[in-house]
Amino acid sequence: MRSLQILTLLAVASLPFAAGCGKGMDSTATAAHATAVNIDGSKFLLNEEPDGAVGVIAARESAEDGKPLVMVGRIGGAANPWIDGRAAFTLLDASMTVVAEGEETEGAICTEDCCATERLACTAMVKIVDADGQLIAMDSRQLLGVKEADMVVVEGKAQKDKAGNFVMLGDRVYIRR
């Protein structure tokens, strides 16, 4: 009986802490959301198109890890080219187009599994990063005002590992309009 009273007392005493934890998580989530919403995307946008841009296919073949890179392509190449809530998207080489499954035309790929290998060769993940190299915690559609199929030129650095994985760490973007 005594141990039951002690357990009940402990349970009742811990209720304020449990309620406080829930509130703390909400305020942390709210703070993170508020921070993301307040990021000024203009500092990641270029007013003029930079020179020397290469397409995604050429960049995948020639880019060196950690070296500066200017890459051009069209946002797309995947069923969903966005990383929701982050400044990252898939970029498709400008020479390629995306078609529905079963359609076959030169220079076109579909977003289904049957074209996964071909898609890998002509797409790249672009991550918009801050001065410390950290991925921006805001959706690229909001941060940059871009949409699927927009042609963009990204300045930044190549990130390439020995396995051939390729990512563009972009710090500034020019949107062709």
Buried (B, 14 or more C-beta within 10 A) or exposed (E): EEEEEEEEEEEEEEEEEEEEEEEEEEEEEEEEEEEBEEBEBEEBBBEEEBEEBBBBBBBBEEBEEEEEBBBBBBBBBBEEBBBEBBBBBBBBBBEBBBBEEEEEEEEBBBBEEEBEEEBBEBBBBBBBBBEEEEBBBBBBBBBBEBEBEBBBBBBBBBBBEEEEEBBBBBBBBBBEE
